[in-house]
Amino acid sequence: MEREGKHLEYKVAPLKSYLKTVSTFANYGTGRLVFGVSDERQVIGVENPERTALNLENQINDNILPSPDYTISIDAQNLITLTVRKGRNTPYCYKGTAYKRNDSSTVAVSDYEYRNLVMQGSSVTFSELPLFRNWRTEFFLFQPSVQHTAGDTAGFSGYFHYTGNLQSGSRIHK
């Protein structure tokens, strides 16, 4: 049997903590949870697998927002395999928190990672984010640095003229 890792986790039974792993796989990459396997990777199966699979489906639909893309299958040994595919509408959250895998453990994402997930789900890159309106930036704040680097030959200090508050579409004119 395969070793647990970033995209595979074994569980004896579906305790609610597995929903953190569902969040992880939907946010960061397709993965599988296999229920009915002990910590020593021994197959023990799941009692009443059809009812357990229905409970899994209800718990995922009721607790993960937005709803992830997943499939549930039952094999001849009464193992339940839950396959969660990476989603496009990140972040996928359980109880308001998004999760990630660190090797074989599941942990909450940082604020930075959460913001990245929000941008991914919005199909926006950092460079496409709009500038803050009324963000006051005046050329004279960085003019001495430019003059020092370029030199002030031929009256460089009067070369640029800044108009208004820097907003999306604002320009520094010659």
BELKA-V823537 format. One record per residue. N is the residue number from 1. RES is the residue in one small letter. PHI is phi in degrees with one decimal (NA if undefined). NEAR is the number of other C-alpha atoms within 10 Angstrom. D_FIRST is the distance of its C-alpha to the first C-alpha in Angstrom with 2 decimals. Layout:
n;res;phi;near;d_first
N;RES;PHI;NEAR;D_FIRST
N;RES;PHI;NEAR;D_FIRST
This chain:
n;res;phi;near;d_first
1;m;NA;7;0.00
2;e;-58.7;8;3.81
3;r;-77.6;10;6.61
4;e;-62.5;16;9.24
5;g;-164.9;14;12.26
6;k;-60.7;21;15.33
7;h;-121.1;19;14.02
8;l;-149.6;18;11.00
9;e;-140.5;23;11.46
10;y;-104.2;24;10.29
11;k;-138.7;17;13.36
12;v;-68.9;18;14.54
13;a;-143.5;17;17.57
14;p;-80.4;19;19.34
15;l;-81.0;9;21.77
16;k;-56.8;12;24.06
17;s;-62.5;10;22.57
18;y;-63.3;19;19.82
19;l;-65.8;20;22.81
20;k;-63.2;23;23.00
21;t;-70.3;27;19.64
22;v;-60.7;31;21.02
23;s;-58.1;32;24.02
24;t;-57.2;30;22.03
25;f;-63.8;29;20.24
26;a;-66.9;30;23.61
27;n;-81.4;27;25.44
28;y;-120.6;21;23.41
29;g;156.2;15;20.92
30;t;-50.7;19;18.80
31;g;-153.3;21;15.60
32;r;-125.5;22;13.34
33;l;-111.0;22;13.27
34;v;-115.5;21;11.15
35;f;-96.9;26;13.31
36;g;107.1;24;12.78
37;v;-126.8;20;9.90
38;s;-75.8;14;11.39
39;d;-60.9;12;11.66
40;e;-87.4;7;10.08
41;r;63.6;15;6.81
42;q;-95.2;12;8.59
43;v;-75.2;16;9.38
44;i;-120.2;14;13.09
45;g;74.9;21;14.17
46;v;-119.1;20;17.13
47;e;-69.6;12;20.72
48;n;48.8;9;22.89
49;p;-61.9;19;20.38
50;e;-65.0;14;23.29
51;r;-67.0;10;25.29
52;t;-62.2;16;22.45
53;a;-62.5;20;21.77
54;l;-64.3;11;25.54
55;n;-63.3;13;25.67
56;l;-57.8;20;23.01
57;e;-58.2;15;25.16
58;n;-65.1;11;28.31
59;q;-64.8;13;27.05
60;i;-64.0;20;25.97
61;n;-64.2;13;29.27
62;d;-87.3;12;31.30
63;n;-121.7;17;29.82
64;i;-109.4;22;28.70
65;l;-125.6;19;31.63
66;p;-66.6;18;31.97
67;s;-68.5;16;29.71
68;p;-80.6;23;26.55
69;d;-90.4;15;25.27
70;y;-151.4;19;22.17
71;t;-132.9;12;20.75
72;i;-125.6;16;19.21
73;s;-132.5;14;17.56
74;i;-124.0;17;16.80
75;d;-103.7;10;14.90
76;a;-66.9;7;15.95
77;q;-93.5;12;13.80
78;n;62.3;18;15.62
79;l;-88.4;21;12.85
80;i;-107.7;26;14.77
81;t;-109.8;19;13.67
82;l;-105.9;21;16.34
83;t;-105.2;21;16.76
84;v;-111.4;24;19.57
85;r;-92.9;20;21.44
86;k;-59.6;21;23.51
87;g;-96.8;21;26.98
88;r;-99.6;17;30.41
89;n;-104.0;19;32.27
90;t;-65.5;24;30.97
91;p;-86.3;29;30.98
92;y;-96.4;28;28.87
93;c;-119.7;23;29.63
94;y;-114.7;22;28.68
95;k;54.7;10;31.81
96;g;78.3;10;33.54
97;t;-123.9;17;31.00
98;a;-94.6;27;28.68
99;y;-126.1;26;25.40
100;k;-141.0;23;23.23
101;r;-100.9;20;20.01
102;n;-116.2;10;20.46
103;d;57.5;11;17.12
104;s;-109.4;14;15.07
105;s;-117.0;12;18.27
106;t;-113.1;19;20.60
107;v;-135.1;15;24.32
108;a;-67.2;17;27.58
109;v;-78.3;16;29.00
110;s;-75.7;13;32.30
111;d;-59.1;10;35.55
112;y;-60.0;8;35.49
113;e;-64.8;15;32.02
114;y;-62.4;18;33.15
115;r;-61.2;13;36.28
116;n;-63.8;17;34.28
117;l;-62.4;21;32.18
118;v;-61.9;15;35.51
119;m;-63.7;18;36.92
120;q;-60.0;17;33.91
121;g;-65.8;16;34.26
122;s;-95.6;13;37.97
123;s;56.4;12;37.50
124;v;-121.7;12;39.71
125;t;-99.2;10;39.49
126;f;-57.3;9;41.18
127;s;-68.7;7;44.01
128;e;-92.2;9;44.77
129;l;-64.8;9;45.37
130;p;-71.9;10;49.05
131;l;-72.6;12;51.32
132;f;-66.1;10;52.58
133;r;-66.4;10;55.96
134;n;59.9;11;58.96
135;w;-77.5;11;57.06
136;r;-77.8;10;60.18
137;t;-128.4;14;59.84
138;e;-116.0;15;63.06
139;f;-58.6;13;63.57
140;f;-62.2;13;65.73
141;l;-68.4;8;62.70
142;f;-113.9;10;61.25
143;q;-58.3;14;64.48
144;p;-60.3;14;65.34
145;s;-65.9;11;62.04
146;v;-66.0;14;62.63
147;q;-62.9;14;66.21
148;h;-62.7;9;65.20
149;t;-72.1;9;62.65
150;a;-90.5;10;64.79
151;g;83.4;13;68.16
152;d;-110.7;14;70.97
153;t;-81.3;8;72.98
154;a;60.1;8;75.02
155;g;67.6;9;74.65
156;f;-56.3;13;70.85
157;s;-60.5;15;71.18
158;g;-101.2;9;72.71
159;y;-72.2;10;70.35
160;f;-107.3;13;67.83
161;h;-134.6;13;68.65
162;y;-102.9;15;66.14
163;t;-119.8;13;66.91
164;g;73.6;12;65.62
165;n;-83.3;14;62.29
166;l;-73.6;18;59.19
167;q;-134.0;15;57.47
168;s;-54.4;12;55.34
169;g;94.0;7;57.66
170;s;-68.3;11;60.06
171;r;-135.4;13;61.38
172;i;-101.7;12;63.10
173;h;-99.8;9;66.10
174;k;-81.1;8;68.18
